[in-house]
């Protein structure tokens, strides 16, 4: 079965389903004549898939266009103009948008960060999908036509879609926030796997930058590569200390520290509490019990 046939099946499923059956992570757009909208904004990383017709967006003066079998990949906070262009034969446009909210992105990073951190994920605005990716969306839409929307299952599905995109090498714009500050782009990459033995050369390859460009950008933000890496590791460490019961030593290792003592030292310097002291604040205080003296019997 070709990708084009799978996309056609997906379009048929979308045409039958109600928007309520897809949940808040999916938007559906239909039109019968050209739609031209200006200064649109996506507030979360978003994938736009034209199923019938074509979609063209303009971002910072550059045009990006996709048709059936392709998709547009938009980072959070993108401001753009858009044209939804009906198919010349059927005179209709049908497209969907997958919205990856903050909780989905965090869940994905926790589950798959170490695997994805080692992949080349060049930011790109337009990409062609594979059979597996479009089949996964089609099957999910088909399921939602027969069963009520389940928020937990939907989030798992969104993580699945994001994983498939990452394996295709097309999730860069979703995973790495496009921002003039190189610090933010580097930070998003490091946060995928804080425990990884990151080297600045590896990061510059992933972000398609020269080492001098990254160092200069970090210096302008008042930081360095090593300081940024430690910031990411400690942010992950404090999250795990507060939200889990994982032993401190394991957290230190998972965050890239060779010893618990070094982790605790840097942790205290940053947060003014050691990991152990922070954990102690989450436990109820122990009350002091004063033993009662036995009452002396009276004669």
C-alpha positions as CSV (number, residue, x, y, z in Angstrom):
1,X,0.0,0.0,0.0
2,X,1.5,3.4,-1.0
3,X,1.8,6.4,1.2
4,X,-0.6,8.3,-1.1
5,X,-3.3,5.6,-0.6
6,X,-2.8,5.6,3.1
7,X,-3.2,9.4,3.1
8,X,-6.4,9.1,1.1
9,X,-7.7,6.6,3.6
10,X,-6.8,9.0,6.4
11,X,-8.6,11.8,4.6
12,X,-11.7,9.6,4.3
13,X,-11.6,8.8,8.1
14,X,-11.2,12.5,9.0
15,X,-14.1,13.4,6.8
16,X,-16.3,11.0,8.7
17,X,-15.2,11.8,12.3
18,X,-16.4,14.8,14.4
19,X,-13.8,17.2,15.9
20,X,-15.0,16.2,19.3
21,X,-13.9,12.6,18.6
22,X,-10.3,13.7,18.0
23,X,-9.7,15.6,21.3
24,X,-7.9,18.8,21.9
25,X,-4.6,17.7,20.5
26,X,-6.0,17.6,16.9
27,X,-7.4,20.4,14.8
28,X,-9.3,19.9,11.5
29,X,-9.5,22.5,8.8
30,X,-11.8,22.4,5.8
31,X,-12.4,24.9,3.0
32,X,-13.9,25.0,-0.4
33,X,-12.1,28.2,-1.7
34,X,-8.6,29.7,-1.0
35,X,-8.1,30.6,2.6
36,X,-5.5,33.3,3.2
37,X,-4.8,34.2,6.9
38,X,-2.1,36.5,8.3
39,X,-0.2,36.6,11.5
40,X,-1.3,33.2,12.8
41,X,0.5,31.8,15.8
42,X,1.0,28.3,17.2
43,X,1.4,28.3,21.0
44,X,2.8,24.7,21.1
45,X,5.0,22.6,18.7
46,X,2.6,21.8,15.8
47,X,2.5,19.5,12.8
48,X,0.3,20.5,10.0
49,X,-0.8,17.8,7.5
50,X,-2.6,18.7,4.3
51,X,-4.6,15.7,3.2
52,X,-6.5,17.1,0.3
53,X,-5.1,20.2,-1.4
54,X,-2.0,22.1,-0.3
55,X,-0.9,24.4,2.6
56,X,1.6,27.2,2.2
57,X,3.0,29.2,5.2
58,X,5.2,32.2,5.2
59,X,7.6,32.6,8.1
60,X,10.0,35.6,8.3
61,X,9.6,36.2,4.6
62,X,10.3,32.5,3.6
63,X,7.6,30.4,2.0
64,X,7.1,26.7,2.9
65,X,4.5,24.6,1.1
66,X,3.3,21.0,1.6
67,X,0.8,18.7,-0.1
68,X,-0.7,15.3,0.6
69,X,2.0,12.9,2.0
70,X,4.0,15.9,3.4
71,X,3.7,18.0,6.5
72,X,4.8,21.4,7.9
73,X,6.7,21.4,11.1
74,X,6.2,24.5,13.3
75,X,8.1,25.3,16.5
76,X,6.2,26.8,19.5
77,X,5.5,30.5,19.2
78,X,5.8,30.6,15.4
79,X,4.1,33.6,13.8
80,X,3.2,33.0,10.2
81,X,0.9,33.7,7.3
82,X,-1.0,30.8,5.8
83,X,-2.8,29.8,2.6
84,X,-5.0,26.7,2.5
85,X,-5.3,25.8,-1.2
86,X,-8.1,23.5,-2.4
87,X,-7.3,20.7,-4.7
88,X,-8.0,21.8,-8.3
89,X,-10.0,18.6,-9.1
90,X,-12.2,18.3,-6.1
91,X,-12.3,22.0,-5.2
92,X,-11.8,21.3,-1.5
93,X,-9.1,21.5,1.1
94,X,-8.8,19.2,4.1
95,X,-6.0,19.2,6.6
96,X,-5.3,18.4,10.3
97,X,-2.9,19.7,12.8
98,X,-1.3,17.7,15.6
99,X,-0.5,19.9,18.7
100,X,2.1,18.7,21.1
101,X,1.5,20.3,24.4
102,X,4.1,20.9,27.2
103,X,3.1,17.7,29.1
104,X,3.4,15.6,26.0
105,X,6.8,17.0,25.2
106,X,8.0,16.4,28.8
107,X,6.6,12.9,28.8
108,X,8.4,12.2,25.5
109,X,11.7,13.6,26.8
110,X,11.5,11.4,29.9
111,X,10.6,8.2,27.9
112,X,12.7,8.6,24.8
113,X,15.2,11.4,25.4
114,X,18.3,9.2,25.6
115,X,17.5,7.5,22.3
116,X,16.6,10.6,20.4
117,X,19.5,12.6,21.8
118,X,21.9,10.5,19.7
119,X,20.0,11.2,16.4
120,X,20.6,13.9,13.8
121,X,17.5,16.1,14.0
122,X,18.1,19.0,11.7
123,X,15.4,21.6,12.1
124,X,13.2,21.7,8.9
125,X,9.9,23.3,8.0
126,X,8.7,20.8,5.4
127,X,9.2,17.0,5.3
128,X,7.7,13.9,3.6
129,X,6.2,11.3,5.9
130,X,6.5,7.5,5.7
131,X,3.9,4.8,5.5
132,X,4.3,3.9,9.2
133,X,3.7,7.4,10.3
134,X,0.5,8.0,8.3
135,X,-0.8,4.5,9.1
136,X,-0.4,5.2,12.8
137,X,-2.5,8.4,12.5
138,X,-5.1,6.6,10.3
139,X,-5.5,3.8,12.8
140,X,-5.8,6.2,15.7
141,X,-8.6,8.2,14.0
142,X,-10.4,5.0,13.1
143,X,-10.2,3.9,16.7
144,X,-11.7,7.2,17.9
145,X,-14.7,6.7,15.6
146,X,-15.7,3.6,17.6
147,X,-14.6,4.4,21.1
148,X,-14.7,7.5,23.4
149,X,-11.6,9.8,23.4
150,X,-9.3,8.7,26.3
151,X,-6.9,11.5,27.4
152,X,-4.3,9.1,28.7
153,X,-4.3,7.0,25.5
154,X,-4.2,10.1,23.4
155,X,-1.1,11.4,25.1
156,X,0.6,8.0,24.5
157,X,-0.4,8.2,20.9
158,X,1.0,11.8,20.6
159,X,4.3,10.5,22.1
160,X,4.2,7.6,19.5
161,X,3.7,10.1,16.6
162,X,6.6,12.2,17.9
163,X,8.9,9.2,18.2
164,X,8.1,8.2,14.6
165,X,8.9,11.7,13.5
166,X,12.1,11.7,15.4
167,X,13.2,8.4,13.8
168,X,12.4,9.9,10.4
169,X,14.7,12.7,11.4
170,X,12.0,15.3,10.9
171,X,11.2,16.3,14.5
172,X,13.9,19.0,14.9
173,X,11.5,21.9,14.8
174,X,9.3,20.3,17.4
175,X,12.0,19.3,19.8
176,X,14.3,22.3,19.5
177,X,12.6,25.6,20.0
178,X,13.6,28.0,17.2
179,X,14.9,31.1,18.9
180,X,17.5,33.7,18.1
181,X,19.3,32.7,21.4
182,X,21.5,29.8,20.7
183,X,21.5,29.0,24.4
184,X,17.8,27.9,24.2
185,X,18.4,25.6,21.2
186,X,21.4,24.0,22.9
187,X,19.6,23.6,26.2
188,X,16.7,21.8,24.5
189,X,19.1,19.3,23.0
190,X,21.0,18.7,26.2
191,X,17.7,18.3,28.1
192,X,16.9,15.2,26.0
193,X,19.5,13.2,27.9
194,X,21.2,15.1,30.8
195,X,23.2,12.1,31.8
196,X,24.9,11.8,28.4
197,X,28.6,12.6,28.1
198,X,28.0,15.6,25.9
199,X,30.8,17.3,24.0
200,X,30.4,20.7,22.5
201,X,31.5,19.3,19.1
202,X,28.6,16.8,19.1
203,X,26.1,19.6,20.0
204,X,27.3,21.8,17.2
205,X,26.8,19.0,14.7
206,X,23.3,18.3,15.9
207,X,22.4,22.0,15.7
208,X,24.2,22.7,12.4
209,X,26.4,25.3,14.0
210,X,30.1,26.0,14.1
211,X,31.8,25.6,17.6
212,X,32.8,29.2,17.5
213,X,29.3,30.4,16.8
214,X,27.9,28.4,19.7
215,X,30.6,29.5,22.1
216,X,30.0,33.2,21.1
217,X,26.3,32.9,21.5
218,X,26.6,31.4,24.9
219,X,29.1,34.0,25.9
220,X,26.7,36.8,24.9
221,X,24.2,35.2,27.3
222,X,26.7,35.2,30.1
223,X,27.3,31.5,30.2
224,X,29.5,28.7,28.8
225,X,28.9,25.2,27.5
226,X,30.0,23.6,30.7
227,X,27.8,25.9,32.8
228,X,24.8,25.3,30.6
229,X,25.2,21.5,30.8
230,X,25.4,21.7,34.6
231,X,22.3,23.9,34.6
232,X,20.4,21.3,32.6
233,X,21.6,18.5,34.8
234,X,20.8,20.2,38.1
235,X,17.3,21.2,36.8
236,X,16.6,17.6,36.0
237,X,18.1,16.5,39.3
238,X,15.9,18.8,41.4
239,X,12.9,17.6,39.5
240,X,13.7,13.9,40.2
241,X,14.5,14.6,43.9
242,X,11.2,16.4,44.4
243,X,8.9,14.2,42.3
244,X,10.3,10.7,42.8
245,X,11.6,8.3,45.4
246,X,14.7,7.4,43.3
247,X,17.8,7.1,45.6
248,X,20.0,10.2,45.5
249,X,23.0,8.2,44.2
250,X,21.0,6.9,41.2
251,X,19.7,10.4,40.4
252,X,23.3,11.7,40.5
253,X,24.4,9.0,38.0
254,X,21.4,9.5,35.7
255,X,22.1,13.3,35.7
256,X,25.7,12.7,34.6
257,X,27.6,13.0,37.9
258,X,30.4,10.6,38.7
259,X,29.7,10.7,42.5
260,X,26.8,11.5,44.8
261,X,29.0,13.8,46.8
262,X,29.8,16.0,43.8
263,X,26.2,16.1,42.8
264,X,25.2,17.1,46.3
265,X,27.8,19.8,46.5
266,X,26.8,21.4,43.2
267,X,23.1,20.9,44.1
268,X,23.5,22.8,47.4
269,X,25.4,25.6,45.7
270,X,22.6,26.1,43.2
271,X,19.5,25.5,45.3
272,X,20.8,26.3,48.9
273,X,19.7,22.8,50.0
274,X,21.3,19.5,49.5
275,X,19.2,16.7,47.9
276,X,18.9,15.0,51.2
277,X,17.7,18.2,52.9
278,X,15.2,18.8,50.2
279,X,13.8,15.3,50.5
280,X,13.5,15.9,54.2
281,X,11.2,18.8,53.6
282,X,8.7,16.5,51.9
283,X,8.3,14.3,54.9
284,X,6.0,15.3,57.8
285,X,7.9,16.4,60.9
286,X,8.4,13.7,63.5
287,X,6.5,14.6,66.7
288,X,8.2,14.2,70.0
289,X,6.4,11.7,72.3
290,X,6.8,12.3,76.0
291,X,6.1,9.0,77.9
292,X,3.5,9.3,80.6
293,X,4.5,8.4,84.1
294,X,2.4,5.7,85.6
295,X,0.0,7.1,88.1
296,X,0.8,6.1,91.6
297,X,-1.9,4.1,93.2
298,X,-3.6,5.7,96.3
299,X,-4.3,3.7,99.3
